[in-house]
Amino acid sequence: MPKTGRPPVIAAHHYPLLARLAHTQPYSSQAELAQAFHAETGITAHPDTFAKALRLAGIVRVKERAKGSFQRKRSMNPTF
């Protein structure tokens, strides 16, 4: 029995394009990737749909750490 329902907006044949965009712009946000995807395909999707497509394509997002975001806590009694 064939699958029924609405077909996905971002189909499996778009996954190589998503992978290429993610590899060429590794530190871009999801919104920036969605804009680049829209510029290439003309397809606009809800952020949740776009996140699901990235996940199904096997793309793991890497977030760049903010400089100095993991500094040691300063002691109340500094030793010199």
DSSP file with accessible surface (Angstrom, degrees, kcal/mol):
  #  RESIDUE AA STRUCTURE BP1 BP2  ACC     N-H-->O    O-->H-N    N-H-->O    O-->H-N    TCO  KAPPA ALPHA  PHI   PSI    X-CA   Y-CA   Z-CA
    1    1 A M              0   0  225      0, 0.0     3,-0.1     0, 0.0     2,-0.0   0.000 360.0 360.0 360.0 127.3    0.0    0.0    0.0
    2    2 A P        -     0   0  109      0, 0.0     2,-0.2     0, 0.0     0, 0.0  -0.311 360.0 -99.7 -68.1 151.6    1.5    3.4   -1.0
    3    3 A K        -     0   0  205      1,-0.0     2,-0.2     2,-0.0     0, 0.0  -0.495  41.9-155.9 -70.6 135.9    2.2    5.9    1.7
    4    4 A T        +     0   0  124     -2,-0.2     2,-0.2    -3,-0.1    -1,-0.0  -0.646  42.1  63.2-109.6 168.3   -0.4    8.6    1.9
    5    5 A G  S    S-     0   0   68     -2,-0.2    -2,-0.0     2,-0.0     0, 0.0  -0.474  90.3 -32.5 110.3 178.2   -0.3   12.2    3.1
    6    6 A R        -     0   0  216     -2,-0.2     3,-0.1     1,-0.1    -2,-0.0  -0.510  63.4-120.6 -73.0 133.7    1.5   15.3    2.2
    7    7 A P        -     0   0  101      0, 0.0    -1,-0.1     0, 0.0     4,-0.1  -0.364  40.0 -89.9 -71.0 153.5    5.0   14.9    0.8
    8    8 A P        -     0   0   95      0, 0.0     3,-0.2     0, 0.0     4,-0.0  -0.342  24.2-137.0 -65.0 143.8    7.8   16.5    2.7
    9    9 A V  S    S+     0   0   56      1,-0.3     2,-0.8    -3,-0.1    36,-0.0   0.916 102.7  43.3 -65.9 -43.7    8.7   20.1    1.7
   10   10 A I  S    S-     0   0    6     39,-0.1    -1,-0.3     3,-0.0     2,-0.1  -0.881  91.3-163.1-105.1 101.8   12.4   19.3    1.8
   11   11 A A    >   -     0   0   22     -2,-0.8     3,-2.1    -3,-0.2     4,-0.4  -0.271  33.6 -97.9 -84.9 171.1   12.7   15.9    0.2
   12   12 A A  G >  S+     0   0   64      1,-0.3     3,-1.4     2,-0.2    -1,-0.1   0.798 119.2  65.3 -60.2 -29.8   15.5   13.3    0.3
   13   13 A H  G 3  S+     0   0  143      1,-0.3     4,-0.3     2,-0.1    -1,-0.3   0.651  96.8  58.3 -72.0  -9.1   16.9   14.5   -3.0
   14   14 A H  G <> S+     0   0   28     -3,-2.1     4,-2.2     1,-0.2     3,-0.4   0.587  81.3  88.9 -88.5 -12.6   17.7   17.9   -1.3
   15   15 A Y  H <> S+     0   0   53     -3,-1.4     4,-2.6    -4,-0.4     5,-0.2   0.876  82.4  54.1 -59.0 -40.8   19.9   16.2    1.3
   16   16 A P  H  > S+     0   0   90      0, 0.0     4,-2.4     0, 0.0    -1,-0.2   0.906 109.5  49.5 -60.8 -36.6   23.1   16.5   -0.7
   17   17 A L  H  > S+     0   0   27     -3,-0.4     4,-2.7    -4,-0.3    -2,-0.2   0.926 110.2  50.3 -65.7 -43.1   22.5   20.2   -1.1
   18   18 A L  H  X S+     0   0    2     -4,-2.2     4,-2.5     1,-0.2    -1,-0.2   0.920 110.9  49.6 -59.8 -43.0   21.9   20.6    2.6
   19   19 A A  H  X S+     0   0   32     -4,-2.6     4,-2.3     2,-0.2    -2,-0.2   0.917 110.8  49.3 -63.3 -42.0   25.2   18.7    3.3
   20   20 A R  H  X S+     0   0  117     -4,-2.4     4,-2.2     2,-0.2    -2,-0.2   0.933 112.3  47.7 -64.0 -44.1   27.1   20.9    0.9
   21   21 A L  H  X S+     0   0    5     -4,-2.7     4,-1.6     1,-0.2    -2,-0.2   0.917 112.6  48.9 -62.6 -42.6   25.7   24.1    2.4
   22   22 A A  H  < S+     0   0    7     -4,-2.5    -1,-0.2    -5,-0.2    -2,-0.2   0.867 113.0  47.6 -67.3 -34.0   26.5   22.9    6.0
   23   23 A H  H  < S+     0   0  147     -4,-2.3    -1,-0.2     1,-0.2    -2,-0.2   0.832 113.5  46.3 -76.9 -32.0   30.0   21.9    5.0
   24   24 A T  H  < S+     0   0   88     -4,-2.2    -2,-0.2     1,-0.2    -1,-0.2   0.738 125.7  31.5 -80.7 -21.9   30.8   25.2    3.2
   25   25 A Q  S >< S+     0   0   71     -4,-1.6     3,-1.5    -5,-0.2    -1,-0.2  -0.553  72.1 162.6-130.5  67.6   29.3   27.3    6.1
   26   26 A P  T 3  S+     0   0   60      0, 0.0    36,-0.6     0, 0.0    -1,-0.1   0.761  75.5  42.0 -66.1 -25.9   30.0   25.1    9.2
   27   27 A Y  T 3  S+     0   0  142     34,-0.1    37,-0.2    36,-0.1     2,-0.1   0.288  87.4 115.9-105.3  12.7   29.5   27.9   11.8
   28   28 A S    <   -     0   0   13     -3,-1.5    34,-0.1    -6,-0.2    -3,-0.1  -0.435  68.4-109.1 -78.7 156.1   26.4   29.5   10.3
   29   29 A S     >  -     0   0   55     -2,-0.1     4,-2.3     1,-0.1     5,-0.2  -0.288  28.0-106.4 -76.9 168.8   23.1   29.4   12.2
   30   30 A Q  H  > S+     0   0   67      1,-0.2     4,-2.4     2,-0.2     5,-0.2   0.896 122.5  53.8 -62.7 -38.0   20.2   27.3   11.1
   31   31 A A  H  > S+     0   0   63      2,-0.2     4,-2.1     1,-0.2    -1,-0.2   0.893 107.5  50.1 -64.5 -39.7   18.4   30.5    9.9
   32   32 A E  H  > S+     0   0   96      2,-0.2     4,-2.2     1,-0.2    -1,-0.2   0.902 110.9  49.2 -66.6 -38.5   21.4   31.3    7.7
   33   33 A L  H  X S+     0   0    2     -4,-2.3     4,-2.7     2,-0.2    -2,-0.2   0.903 109.4  52.6 -65.3 -39.1   21.4   27.8    6.2
   34   34 A A  H  X S+     0   0   31     -4,-2.4     4,-2.5     1,-0.2    -2,-0.2   0.897 109.2  49.6 -63.6 -38.6   17.7   28.1    5.6
   35   35 A Q  H  X S+     0   0  137     -4,-2.1     4,-2.4     2,-0.2    -1,-0.2   0.911 111.8  47.6 -65.6 -43.0   18.3   31.4    3.7
   36   36 A A  H  X S+     0   0   19     -4,-2.2     4,-1.7     2,-0.2    -2,-0.2   0.906 112.2  50.4 -64.7 -39.9   21.0   29.9    1.6
   37   37 A F  H  X S+     0   0    3     -4,-2.7     4,-2.5     1,-0.2     6,-0.4   0.923 110.9  49.0 -62.8 -43.7   18.8   26.9    0.9
   38   38 A H  H  X S+     0   0   85     -4,-2.5     4,-2.5     1,-0.2    -2,-0.2   0.897 108.1  54.3 -62.8 -39.8   16.0   29.2   -0.1
   39   39 A A  H  < S+     0   0   85     -4,-2.4    -1,-0.2     1,-0.2    -2,-0.2   0.859 115.6  39.2 -63.3 -34.3   18.3   31.2   -2.4
   40   40 A E  H  < S+     0   0  104     -4,-1.7    -2,-0.2    -5,-0.1    -1,-0.2   0.830 133.8  18.4 -84.7 -33.9   19.3   28.0   -4.2
   41   41 A T  H  < S-     0   0   48     -4,-2.5    -3,-0.2     2,-0.2    -2,-0.2   0.656  87.6-127.1-113.7 -22.1   16.0   26.2   -4.4
   42   42 A G     <  +     0   0   52     -4,-2.5     2,-0.5    -5,-0.4    -4,-0.2   0.532  66.1 134.1  81.0   6.7   13.3   28.8   -3.8
   43   43 A I        -     0   0   41     -6,-0.4     2,-0.4    -9,-0.1    -1,-0.3  -0.795  37.1-167.9 -96.4 128.5   11.9   26.5   -1.1
   44   44 A T        +     0   0  105     -2,-0.5     2,-0.3    -3,-0.1    -9,-0.0  -0.952  11.6 177.1-113.2 133.7   10.9   28.1    2.3
   45   45 A A        -     0   0   29     -2,-0.4    -7,-0.1   -11,-0.1     5,-0.0  -0.939  36.9 -92.7-134.6 157.2   10.2   25.8    5.2
   46   46 A H     >  -     0   0  112     -2,-0.3     4,-2.6     1,-0.1     3,-0.3  -0.335  42.5-113.3 -61.3 146.4    9.3   26.2    8.9
   47   47 A P  H  > S+     0   0   78      0, 0.0     4,-2.6     0, 0.0     5,-0.2   0.869 118.6  52.0 -53.5 -36.5   12.4   26.2   11.2
   48   48 A D  H  > S+     0   0  116      2,-0.2     4,-2.2     1,-0.2     5,-0.1   0.900 109.9  48.9 -66.9 -38.9   11.2   22.9   12.7
   49   49 A T  H  > S+     0   0   57     -3,-0.3     4,-2.3     2,-0.2    -1,-0.2   0.910 111.9  48.9 -65.6 -41.0   10.8   21.4    9.3
   50   50 A F  H  X S+     0   0    5     -4,-2.6     4,-2.4     2,-0.2    -2,-0.2   0.923 110.5  50.6 -66.5 -41.2   14.3   22.6    8.3
   51   51 A A  H  X S+     0   0   26     -4,-2.6     4,-2.3    -5,-0.2    -1,-0.2   0.904 110.2  50.2 -62.8 -40.1   15.8   21.2   11.5
   52   52 A K  H  X S+     0   0  112     -4,-2.2     4,-2.9     2,-0.2    -1,-0.2   0.910 109.3  51.2 -64.9 -41.3   14.2   17.8   10.9
   53   53 A A  H  X S+     0   0    6     -4,-2.3     4,-1.9     2,-0.2    -2,-0.2   0.908 109.6  50.0 -64.1 -40.3   15.5   17.8    7.3
   54   54 A L  H  <>S+     0   0    5     -4,-2.4     5,-2.6     2,-0.2     4,-0.3   0.930 112.5  47.6 -61.6 -43.9   19.0   18.5    8.6
   55   55 A R  H ><5S+     0   0  162     -4,-2.3     3,-1.4     1,-0.2    -2,-0.2   0.927 111.9  48.8 -63.8 -44.6   18.7   15.7   11.1
   56   56 A L  H 3<5S+     0   0  101     -4,-2.9    -1,-0.2     1,-0.3    -2,-0.2   0.804 106.9  56.9 -66.8 -28.2   17.4   13.3    8.5
   57   57 A A  T 3<5S-     0   0   29     -4,-1.9    -1,-0.3    -5,-0.2    -2,-0.2   0.508 119.1-113.4 -79.0  -5.0   20.3   14.2    6.2
   58   58 A G  T < 5 +     0   0   60     -3,-1.4     2,-0.5    -4,-0.3    -3,-0.2   0.702  65.3 149.4  82.7  20.7   22.7   13.2    8.9
   59   59 A I      < -     0   0   21     -5,-2.6     2,-0.6    -6,-0.2    -1,-0.3  -0.781  30.7-161.8 -94.8 123.9   24.0   16.7    9.5
   60   60 A V        -     0   0  125     -2,-0.5     2,-0.2    -5,-0.0    -5,-0.0  -0.922  19.0-131.2-105.4 122.2   25.1   17.5   13.1
   61   61 A R        -     0   0   66     -2,-0.6     2,-0.5   -34,-0.0   -34,-0.1  -0.506  14.0-152.0 -76.1 139.5   25.3   21.2   13.8
   62   62 A V        -     0   0   81    -36,-0.6     2,-0.5    -2,-0.2    -1,-0.0  -0.952   6.6-152.7-112.4 124.5   28.4   22.6   15.4
   63   63 A K        -     0   0  189     -2,-0.5     2,-0.3   -34,-0.0   -36,-0.1  -0.855  16.5-127.4 -99.4 131.9   28.1   25.7   17.5
   64   64 A E        -     0   0  141     -2,-0.5     2,-0.2   -37,-0.2     3,-0.0  -0.574  27.5-119.6 -75.7 133.2   31.1   27.9   17.9
   65   65 A R        -     0   0  192     -2,-0.3     2,-0.2     1,-0.1    -1,-0.1  -0.515  26.1-112.7 -74.0 140.5   31.9   28.7   21.5
   66   66 A A    >   -     0   0   68     -2,-0.2     3,-2.1     1,-0.1     4,-0.3  -0.498  41.9 -98.8 -70.2 138.2   31.8   32.3   22.5
   67   67 A K  T 3  S+     0   0  212      1,-0.3    -1,-0.1    -2,-0.2    -3,-0.0  -0.386 106.9   7.3 -62.1 127.0   35.3   33.5   23.4
   68   68 A G  T >  S+     0   0   39     -2,-0.1     3,-0.7     2,-0.1    -1,-0.3   0.600  88.8 126.4  79.9  11.2   35.8   33.5   27.1
   69   69 A S  T <  S+     0   0   61     -3,-2.1    -2,-0.1     1,-0.3    -1,-0.1   0.716  72.8  47.0 -76.9 -16.6   32.5   31.7   27.8
   70   70 A F  T 3  S+     0   0  155     -4,-0.3    -1,-0.3    -5,-0.0     2,-0.2  -0.382  77.9 151.0-120.9  55.7   34.2   28.9   29.8
   71   71 A Q    <   -     0   0  150     -3,-0.7     2,-0.1     1,-0.1     3,-0.1  -0.534  51.5 -99.1 -83.0 153.3   36.5   30.9   32.1
   72   72 A R        -     0   0  236     -2,-0.2     2,-0.3     1,-0.1    -1,-0.1  -0.390  39.9-106.5 -68.7 147.7   37.4   29.5   35.5
   73   73 A K        -     0   0  204     -2,-0.1     2,-0.3     1,-0.1    -1,-0.1  -0.542  36.2-119.4 -72.4 136.8   35.5   30.9   38.4
   74   74 A R        -     0   0  227     -2,-0.3     2,-0.1     1,-0.1    -1,-0.1  -0.616  26.5-120.3 -80.5 136.9   37.6   33.2   40.5
   75   75 A S        -     0   0   83     -2,-0.3    -1,-0.1     1,-0.1    -3,-0.0  -0.407   8.0-132.5 -74.3 150.3   38.2   32.2   44.0
   76   76 A M  S    S+     0   0  171      1,-0.3    -1,-0.1    -2,-0.1    -2,-0.0   0.790 105.6  44.3 -71.8 -27.2   37.1   34.5   46.8
   77   77 A N  S    S-     0   0  134      2,-0.0    -1,-0.3     0, 0.0    -2,-0.1  -0.774  86.3-159.7-117.5  81.8   40.5   34.1   48.5
   78   78 A P        -     0   0   85      0, 0.0     2,-0.4     0, 0.0    -4,-0.0  -0.359   3.7-148.0 -65.8 142.6   43.1   34.4   45.7
   79   79 A T              0   0  134     -2,-0.0    -4,-0.1     0, 0.0    -2,-0.0  -0.918 360.0 360.0-109.6 140.7   46.5   33.0   46.4
   80   80 A F              0   0  239     -2,-0.4     0, 0.0     0, 0.0     0, 0.0  -0.689 360.0 360.0-107.4 360.0   49.6   34.5   44.9
